[in-house]
Amino acid sequence: MRTPPRSDTDSGTGDLVAGVAATCRADLTDAQWALLHPLLPVGWKPGRPPKWSKRQLIDGVRWRVRVGAPWRDVPSEYRPWQTVYGLFR
């Protein structure tokens, strides 16, 4: 069976940033992300692409809200807590 060719920016999730697999059981599944991704605003500023995917940051916000921990205790796999908090804010 042949698979269709994929571009360098297509990671299967529609992200320009390489996708990240779910690391925790409560992270967004691929099906949930497919529903949520089209609803997110598209960046309008030219320049450097983002370092971290929105999916990682949203999973970090969801982790923090679910656990109720301080922002500084967000696990590092969700990226720096300051960035996760910035998206939440």
Secondary structure, DSSP 8 states (H G I E B T S, - for coil): -------TT--SSS-SS------STTS--HHHHHHHGGGS------SS--SS-HHHHHHHHHHHHHH---GGGS-GGG--HHHHHHHH-
